Amino acid sequence: MGYFREDYEFIAHPGDESYLDEHNGRFCKTPEYPNGIYCYFATVDANYNSAYPYVVGPNFYGNKVGVKVSSVTEPTTVYAPNAVSNARWTKNDFNIFPNPASNLLAIQVNGLLQKTCFVRLRDLNGRIIQSTEIKAGSTIAYLETEAIYPGMYLLEIDDQEQQWTEKINILP
């Protein structure tokens, strides 16, 4: 199927620029950088979920230089999920457990809901990974997390009048 297997061992290939280095990267020529630039590589599957070799790190090529960006000159898109009214729930309105989660995440409302709430688990790029509802008259919903890749996610709860977002850590 290919040259790489999920063996978790780096083997150096000095002089062969077609292999990635120990930082999971190599120099590449791109349309933006015709003279070349160092590029990191991470693999995703058809659904844009991480796949081996997963992520960059634990060490990096070169030296990190911290800079403060004061302006962006090119056009950008601002991510603003589901703009709602100023009405907001508070942390005291929900119990979300366990956090971190590995198999199952429970979302419990403190009190009986008068209207259906929509629960969405989003990745940090805003894509919905899973969703469910807490029906009016109910108090709890569950999300199965055992098939979700480990990492940080955002749990969003809203009833189209109020909204709450909580950071969720998914463990292997």
C-alpha positions as CSV (number, residue, x, y, z in Angstrom):
1,M,0.0,0.0,0.0
2,G,2.9,2.4,0.6
3,Y,6.2,3.1,2.1
4,F,5.2,4.0,5.7
5,R,3.7,1.8,8.4
6,E,2.4,2.7,11.8
7,D,5.6,1.6,13.5
8,Y,6.3,4.8,15.5
9,E,10.0,4.6,14.8
10,F,11.9,7.3,12.8
11,I,14.6,5.9,10.5
12,A,16.9,8.5,9.0
13,H,17.5,8.5,5.2
14,P,20.4,10.9,4.8
15,G,20.5,12.5,1.3
16,D,17.1,11.2,0.3
17,E,14.8,14.3,0.3
18,S,11.7,12.3,-0.5
19,Y,11.5,11.1,3.2
20,L,10.3,13.2,6.0
21,D,12.8,14.1,8.7
22,E,12.6,13.5,12.5
23,H,10.3,16.6,12.8
24,N,7.8,15.1,10.3
25,G,8.7,17.7,7.7
26,R,11.0,18.5,4.8
27,F,11.8,21.4,2.5
28,C,9.3,21.8,-0.4
29,K,8.8,24.2,-3.2
30,T,5.2,25.6,-3.3
31,P,3.5,28.2,-5.5
32,E,3.7,30.7,-2.6
33,Y,7.4,29.8,-1.9
34,P,9.0,28.9,-5.3
35,N,12.5,29.0,-3.7
36,G,11.4,26.5,-1.0
37,I,10.3,26.5,2.6
38,Y,10.3,24.0,5.4
39,C,6.9,22.2,5.6
40,Y,5.4,20.0,8.3
41,F,3.1,17.1,7.3
42,A,0.2,15.7,9.2
43,T,-2.1,13.1,7.7
44,V,-5.9,13.1,7.7
45,D,-8.5,10.6,6.5
46,A,-11.3,11.2,4.0
47,N,-13.4,12.9,6.9
48,Y,-10.5,15.2,7.9
49,N,-9.8,13.2,11.1
50,S,-6.2,12.8,12.1
51,A,-4.5,9.7,10.9
52,Y,-0.9,8.4,11.4
53,P,1.5,10.2,11.9
54,Y,-1.2,12.3,13.6
55,V,0.5,15.6,14.7
56,V,3.7,17.5,14.5
57,G,6.0,17.3,17.4
58,P,7.2,16.7,20.1
59,N,10.1,18.7,18.7
60,F,10.3,21.1,15.9
61,Y,12.7,22.2,13.1
62,G,14.7,25.5,13.8
63,N,14.1,28.0,16.5
64,K,10.7,29.3,17.6
65,V,10.6,33.1,17.5
66,G,7.7,34.8,19.2
67,V,6.2,37.7,17.4
68,K,3.1,39.8,18.0
69,V,0.8,40.3,15.0
70,S,-0.7,43.8,15.0
71,S,-2.5,43.6,11.6
72,V,-3.5,41.2,8.9
73,T,-3.4,42.7,5.4
74,E,-5.1,39.9,3.4
75,P,-8.9,39.1,3.5
76,T,-10.0,36.8,6.4
77,T,-13.1,35.0,7.5
78,V,-14.1,35.4,11.1
79,Y,-15.6,32.3,12.7
80,A,-18.8,33.3,14.7
81,P,-20.9,30.2,15.5
82,N,-24.6,30.6,15.9
83,A,-25.1,34.2,16.9
84,V,-27.8,34.3,19.6
85,S,-29.3,36.9,21.8
86,N,-27.5,38.2,24.8
87,A,-29.3,35.7,27.0
88,R,-26.7,33.2,28.4
89,W,-26.7,30.2,30.6
90,T,-24.0,29.9,33.3
91,K,-21.8,27.1,34.3
92,N,-24.2,26.4,37.2
93,D,-26.9,25.5,34.8
94,F,-25.1,22.3,33.6
95,N,-23.1,19.3,34.8
96,I,-20.8,18.0,32.0
97,F,-19.0,14.9,33.1
98,P,-16.6,13.3,33.0
99,N,-14.2,15.9,31.6
100,P,-11.7,14.7,30.4
101,A,-13.8,11.9,28.8
102,S,-12.7,8.7,27.1
103,N,-15.9,6.7,26.4
104,L,-19.0,8.7,27.2
105,L,-19.8,12.3,27.9
106,A,-22.9,13.1,29.9
107,I,-24.6,16.5,29.7
108,Q,-27.1,17.1,32.5
109,V,-29.2,20.2,32.9
110,N,-29.9,21.4,36.4
111,G,-33.7,21.6,36.2
112,L,-36.4,20.6,33.8
113,L,-36.1,22.0,30.2
114,Q,-39.0,24.0,28.9
115,K,-37.8,23.7,25.3
116,T,-35.4,21.3,23.4
117,C,-31.7,22.1,23.6
118,F,-29.3,21.3,20.8
119,V,-25.9,19.8,21.9
120,R,-23.0,19.9,19.4
121,L,-19.4,18.7,19.9
122,R,-17.2,20.8,17.6
123,D,-13.5,20.5,16.8
124,L,-11.4,23.6,17.2
125,N,-11.9,24.4,13.5
126,G,-15.7,24.7,14.2
127,R,-16.7,21.4,12.4
128,I,-19.5,19.5,14.1
129,I,-18.1,16.1,15.3
130,Q,-21.3,14.8,17.0
131,S,-24.6,16.3,17.9
132,T,-27.7,15.3,20.0
133,E,-30.7,16.9,21.7
134,I,-32.0,17.3,25.2
135,K,-35.7,17.2,24.6
136,A,-38.1,19.5,26.4
137,G,-39.1,17.9,29.7
138,S,-35.8,16.0,29.9
139,T,-32.6,16.7,31.9
140,I,-29.8,14.6,30.3
141,A,-28.1,13.6,27.0
142,Y,-25.1,11.5,26.2
143,L,-22.4,11.6,23.5
144,E,-20.3,8.5,22.8
145,T,-16.6,9.6,22.6
146,E,-14.7,6.4,22.3
147,A,-14.4,6.8,18.5
148,I,-13.3,10.4,18.6
149,Y,-9.7,11.3,18.3
150,P,-8.0,12.5,21.5
151,G,-7.7,16.3,21.9
152,M,-9.6,19.5,22.8
153,Y,-13.1,20.1,21.6
154,L,-15.9,22.6,22.3
155,L,-19.3,21.5,23.6
156,E,-22.0,23.9,22.5
157,I,-25.5,23.9,24.1
158,D,-28.2,26.1,22.8
159,D,-32.0,26.4,22.7
160,Q,-32.0,29.2,20.1
161,E,-32.4,31.8,22.9
162,Q,-29.5,30.9,25.3
163,Q,-26.1,29.4,24.6
164,W,-23.3,27.8,26.6
165,T,-19.9,26.6,25.4
166,E,-17.5,24.4,27.4
167,K,-14.0,23.1,26.6
168,I,-13.9,19.3,26.5
169,N,-10.8,17.1,26.6
170,I,-11.2,13.7,24.9
171,L,-8.7,11.1,26.1
172,P,-7.7,7.9,24.2
